[in-house]
């Protein structure tokens, strides 16, 4: 049973998440063969104050 883990910032809609898991599952099957059953996709949503890039929290970044 393959597992795809996605770590992402909070803020996506339910519809966006539904589309994401569908696309990831289809992409896995295209790349690795259609014989995979039970592909699990686990979404981990992280608060902006708990994720940083280049030493700066996303919660402190100024919008562009």
DRENDODREN-714447 format. One line per 4 residues: number of its first residue (from 1); for each residue x, y, z of N, C-alpha, C. Coordinates in steps of 0.2 Angstrom, whole numbers, plus 5000, padded with zeros to 4 digits. Example, Ala and Ser with C-alpha at 12.3 -4.5 7.8 and 13.67 -1.06 7.14 Angstrom:
BEGIN
1	5066:4972:5039:5062:4978:5039:5066:4984:5039 | 5064:4989:5035:5068:4995:5036:5064:5000:5039
// end
This chain:
BEGIN
1	5004:4994:5000:5000:5000:5000:5004:5006:5000 | 5005:5010:4994:5009:5016:4994:5005:5021:4998 | 5010:5025:5001:5007:5031:5005:5011:5037:5002 | 5007:5042:5001:5009:5049:4999:5008:5054:5004
5	5013:5057:5007:5013:5062:5012:5014:5069:5009 | 5009:5073:5011:5010:5080:5009:5010:5085:5015 | 5015:5089:5016:5015:5094:5021:5014:5101:5018 | 5009:5104:5020:5007:5111:5017:5005:5115:5022
9	5005:5122:5020:5002:5127:5024:4994:5126:5024 | 4991:5128:5030:4984:5128:5030:4981:5133:5026 | 4975:5132:5024:4972:5138:5020:4968:5135:5013 | 4969:5129:5012:4966:5127:5006:4959:5125:5007
13	4955:5125:5002:4948:5123:5003:4947:5115:5003 | 4941:5113:5005:4940:5106:5004:4940:5104:4997 | 4938:5107:4992:4938:5106:4985:4945:5106:4982 | 4949:5110:4984:4956:5110:4982:4960:5104:4985
17	4958:5102:4991:4961:5096:4994:4959:5089:4990 | 4952:5089:4989:4949:5084:4985:4953:5083:4978 | 4954:5089:4975:4957:5089:4968:4964:5086:4969 | 4968:5089:4974:4975:5087:4975:4976:5079:4976
21	4972:5076:4980:4972:5069:4982:4970:5065:4976 | 4966:5067:4972:4964:5064:4966:4970:5064:4961 | 4973:5070:4960:4978:5071:4955:4984:5067:4957 | 4986:5067:4963:4992:5063:4966:4991:5056:4965
25	4985:5053:4966:4983:5046:4965:4984:5044:4958 | 4981:5048:4954:4982:5047:4946:4989:5047:4944 | 4993:5052:4946:5000:5053:4944:5004:5047:4947 | 5003:5045:4953:5006:5039:4955:5005:5033:4951
29	4998:5032:4949:4997:5026:4945:5000:5027:4938 | 5000:5033:4935:5003:5034:4928:5010:5032:4929 | 5014:5034:4934:5021:5033:4934:5023:5026:4936 | 5019:5023:4940:5021:5017:4943:5017:5011:4941
33	5012:5012:4937:5007:5007:4935:5001:5007:4938 | 4996:5005:4934:4989:5005:4937:4987:5000:4941 | 4992:4995:4943:4990:4990:4947:4990:4991:4955 | 4991:4997:4957:4992:4999:4964:4985:5001:4966
37	4983:4997:4971:4976:4998:4975:4977:5000:4982 | 4973:5005:4984:4974:5007:4991:4979:5012:4992 | 4980:5017:4987:4985:5022:4988:4982:5027:4993 | 4986:5028:4999:4984:5033:5004:4987:5039:5003
41	4984:5045:5003:4987:5051:5003:4985:5055:5010 | 4990:5057:5013:4989:5060:5020:4991:5067:5019 | 4987:5072:5021:4988:5079:5021:4989:5081:5028 | 4995:5084:5029:4997:5087:5035:4997:5095:5034
45	4992:5098:5037:4992:5106:5037:4995:5109:5043 | 5000:5113:5041:5004:5117:5046:5002:5124:5046 | 5001:5127:5053:5000:5134:5054:5006:5138:5051 | 5005:5144:5048:5010:5148:5046:5015:5150:5051
49	5013:5150:5057:5018:5151:5063:5023:5146:5064 | 5021:5140:5061:5025:5134:5063:5029:5132:5057 | 5030:5136:5052:5034:5134:5046:5038:5140:5044 | 5044:5139:5042:5049:5144:5040:5053:5142:5034
53	5055:5147:5031:5059:5147:5025:5065:5152:5025 | 5071:5150:5024:5076:5155:5024:5076:5159:5031 | 5075:5155:5037:5075:5158:5043:5070:5163:5045 | 5064:5163:5041:5059:5168:5042:5052:5164:5043
57	5048:5165:5048:5042:5161:5048:5037:5164:5043 | 5033:5160:5040:5028:5162:5035:5023:5167:5038 | 5022:5166:5044:5017:5171:5047:5020:5178:5048 | 5027:5179:5047:5030:5185:5047:5031:5188:5040
61	5030:5184:5035:5032:5186:5028:5027:5191:5026 | 5029:5196:5022:5025:5201:5019:5022:5199:5013 | 5016:5200:5012:5013:5198:5005:5016:5202:4999 | 5017:5198:4994:5020:5201:4988:5015:5205:4984
// end
